[in-house]
Amino acid sequence: MGNLEWRRVAGFRVVMSWPQAGFAPPPTSGVSLRARVAGFLGVALILAGIAVVGAALGAQVHAPWPSRSAAGAIGPSGGRVHGPLRRSLPVSVDIPAIGVHARLLALGVNPDGTIAVPSLRTAAAEAAWYRYSATPGQAGVSVITGHVDTYRGAAVFFRLGALRPGNRVDVVLADGLTAVFRVTGVRQYTKSRFPAKTIYAAHGYAALRLITCGGAFDHATRNYLSSTVVFASLVSAWSPARAGT
């Protein structure tokens, strides 16, 4: 067994592999300067990455959710209601309270039957009129949709949930008229229980619905779980030509 020493501990013979001096093996030689620097830089990079991610999460801004006090009514709430306008395709929409001024596309349905929306990559700053609904100002329900956000940030209807009853929505029409709507209610519905009949049902007055995604975001499916819906009714109409006379 060479230099191994036999010792007795509690009556048992134990093989000791340490040197005859009886001390434990000396520690390994020190780490080189290059290794120390590399380790320090590695830790610094990890901490910097954590800081960047934390800052990004902290700076993330969520779209406003409708407040309970903004639920209001889905129909005219006793205010003035303007008579319906003749059919004219919508050109743009303005919502001063949330700083929206957007061109309107005319879109139909997707292959799966859902309402088509503007391209998330190329038209997130634009809204879309659902071409199978009434034109804004006609008797019936006119539907305008838009994205709430994109992978890069806010989209056209990011602040739709901040609207409140009484806010104004102007829709410019192709015939030169501007249809003026007043918000009567702002509500949020889970997509699994979306009340389509309530929202899209025809009415005897000129109604407007503004719709976007809302609520919690499901990171697994990359989709929002709810929809924000603004209810509005026509209260007036004007044209630049008449205003200038």
C-alpha positions in Angstrom: 0.0 0.0 0.0 3.1 2.3 -0.3 2.9 5.3 2.0 -0.6 4.6 3.2 -0.8 4.4 6.9 -3.1 2.1 8.9 -4.8 3.7 11.8 -7.4 2.5 14.2 -10.5 4.5 14.8 -13.1 3.1 17.2 -11.5 -0.3 16.9 -11.5 -0.4 13.1 -8.5 -0.1 10.9 -8.8 2.8 8.5 -6.6 3.5 5.5 -5.3 7.1 5.6 -4.3 8.4 2.1 -2.9 11.7 3.4 0.8 12.3 3.6 2.6 11.2 6.7 2.5 14.7 8.2 -1.2 14.1 8.8 -2.5 17.2 7.1 -5.2 17.4 4.4 -4.0 17.9 0.8 -3.0 21.5 0.1 -5.5 23.7 -1.9 -5.2 23.9 -5.7 -3.1 26.6 -7.2 -4.8 30.1 -7.7 -7.0 30.9 -10.8 -5.2 32.8 -13.5 -5.9 36.5 -14.1 -7.4 35.8 -17.5 -9.9 33.3 -16.0 -10.8 35.8 -13.3 -11.4 38.6 -15.9 -13.5 36.2 -18.1 -15.6 35.2 -15.1 -16.2 38.8 -14.1 -17.2 39.8 -17.6 -19.6 36.8 -17.8 -21.3 37.8 -14.5 -21.5 41.4 -15.7 -23.2 40.4 -18.9 -25.7 38.3 -17.1 -26.6 41.1 -14.7 -26.8 43.5 -17.6 -29.2 41.2 -19.4 -31.4 40.9 -16.3 -31.4 44.7 -15.9 -32.5 45.2 -19.6 -35.3 42.6 -19.3 -36.4 44.2 -16.0 -36.4 47.6 -17.5 -38.4 46.5 -20.5 -41.0 44.8 -18.3 -41.2 47.9 -16.1 -41.6 50.2 -19.1 -44.3 48.1 -20.7 -47.5 50.0 -21.0 -50.9 48.2 -21.0 -53.9 49.5 -22.9 -56.5 51.0 -20.6 -59.5 48.9 -19.6 -63.0 50.3 -19.6 -64.0 51.5 -16.1 -67.3 50.3 -14.6 -68.6 53.9 -14.6 -68.1 54.0 -18.4 -70.4 51.0 -19.1 -73.3 53.4 -19.8 -75.9 52.2 -22.3 -75.7 50.2 -25.5 -78.3 52.4 -27.1 -79.2 56.1 -27.1 -79.2 57.3 -23.5 -82.0 59.9 -23.7 -79.9 62.4 -25.6 -80.5 63.9 -29.1 -80.5 61.4 -31.9 -80.0 62.5 -35.5 -82.0 61.0 -38.4 -80.2 58.5 -40.5 -78.0 59.6 -43.4 -78.0 58.2 -46.9 -75.5 55.5 -47.7 -71.9 56.8 -48.3 -68.7 54.9 -47.7 -66.5 56.0 -44.8 -63.1 57.6 -45.4 -61.6 58.3 -42.0 -62.4 58.3 -38.3 -61.5 60.9 -35.7 -61.7 60.4 -31.9 -60.4 63.6 -30.3 -60.6 62.4 -26.7 -57.9 59.7 -27.3 -56.0 61.4 -30.2 -57.2 59.1 -33.0 -57.1 60.2 -36.6 -57.1 57.2 -38.9 -57.9 56.3 -42.5 -60.6 53.7 -42.9 -60.2 50.5 -44.9 -63.2 48.6 -46.1 -62.8 44.9 -45.2 -65.1 41.8 -45.1 -64.6 38.5 -43.5 -61.7 36.0 -43.2 -61.9 32.4 -44.6 -63.0 31.2 -41.1 -65.9 33.6 -41.0 -64.5 36.1 -38.6 -64.4 39.9 -39.3 -61.3 40.8 -41.2 -59.0 43.4 -39.6 -56.1 45.6 -41.0 -52.7 43.9 -41.4 -50.9 43.9 -38.1 -47.6 44.5 -39.9 -48.5 47.1 -42.5 -51.7 48.8 -41.4 -51.8 48.8 -37.6 -52.2 52.6 -37.6 -55.4 52.3 -39.7 -58.9 51.1 -38.8 -61.4 49.2 -40.9 -65.1 49.6 -41.6 -66.9 46.2 -41.8 -68.3 46.4 -45.3 -71.3 44.2 -44.6 -72.5 46.5 -41.9 -74.4 49.8 -42.4 -72.3 52.8 -43.5 -71.7 55.2 -40.6 -74.9 57.3 -40.3 -77.2 54.9 -42.0 -80.0 53.3 -40.0 -78.6 50.2 -38.4 -75.3 49.2 -36.9 -72.0 50.3 -38.5 -68.9 48.5 -37.3 -65.3 49.8 -37.2 -62.5 47.6 -35.9 -58.8 48.3 -35.2 -55.8 46.7 -33.4 -55.0 47.6 -29.9 -51.2 47.1 -30.2 -48.5 45.3 -32.2 -45.2 43.6 -31.3 -43.6 47.0 -31.4 -46.1 49.1 -29.4 -49.5 50.8 -29.5 -51.8 50.6 -32.5 -54.7 52.7 -33.7 -57.2 51.7 -31.0 -54.8 51.4 -28.1 -56.7 53.8 -25.9 -60.2 52.9 -26.9 -60.9 51.6 -23.4 -60.3 55.0 -22.0 -63.4 56.5 -23.8 -66.4 57.5 -21.7 -70.0 58.3 -22.4 -70.3 61.7 -24.0 -67.1 61.5 -26.0 -67.3 62.3 -29.7 -66.5 60.2 -32.7 -66.4 61.8 -36.2 -66.5 59.7 -39.3 -65.8 61.4 -42.6 -67.8 60.0 -45.5 -67.1 59.9 -49.2 -70.0 62.3 -50.0 -68.3 65.1 -48.0 -70.4 64.8 -44.9 -69.0 64.1 -41.4 -71.2 61.9 -39.3 -70.9 62.9 -35.6 -71.5 60.2 -33.0 -71.7 60.4 -29.2 -70.4 57.5 -27.1 -73.1 56.0 -24.9 -71.2 53.2 -23.3 -67.8 51.4 -23.2 -67.7 47.7 -22.2 -65.4 44.7 -22.2 -66.6 41.2 -23.1 -64.6 37.9 -23.0 -64.3 36.5 -26.5 -65.7 33.1 -25.3 -68.9 34.9 -24.4 -69.0 37.6 -27.0 -72.7 38.9 -27.3 -72.7 39.1 -31.1 -76.5 39.6 -31.3 -76.4 42.5 -28.9 -73.5 44.2 -30.7 -74.4 43.6 -34.3 -78.2 43.6 -34.2 -80.0 46.1 -36.5 -81.6 49.1 -34.9 -84.0 51.8 -36.0 -81.4 54.5 -35.5 -77.9 55.1 -36.7 -75.6 53.2 -34.3 -71.8 52.8 -34.4 -69.6 50.1 -32.8 -65.9 50.5 -32.3 -64.2 47.2 -31.5 -60.7 46.2 -30.5 -58.9 43.5 -28.4 -58.6 44.0 -24.7 -58.4 42.3 -21.3 -55.7 39.9 -20.3 -53.1 38.7 -22.9 -52.6 34.9 -23.2 -48.9 34.4 -23.9 -49.4 30.8 -24.9 -51.8 31.6 -27.8 -50.5 35.1 -28.4 -54.1 36.5 -28.2 -56.1 38.8 -26.0 -58.9 37.1 -24.1 -61.5 39.9 -24.4 -62.8 42.6 -26.7 -63.4 46.2 -25.9 -66.6 47.6 -27.5 -67.6 51.2 -27.7 -71.3 52.0 -28.3 -72.3 55.3 -30.0 -75.2 56.8 -31.8 -75.5 59.5 -34.4 -76.2 63.0 -33.1 -75.4 65.3 -36.0 -73.8 65.7 -39.4 -72.0 68.5 -41.2 -70.0 69.3 -44.2 -67.1 71.8 -44.8 -69.2 73.4 -47.6 -72.1 74.1 -45.3 -69.9 75.2 -42.5 -68.2 77.8 -44.7 -71.5 79.4 -45.8 
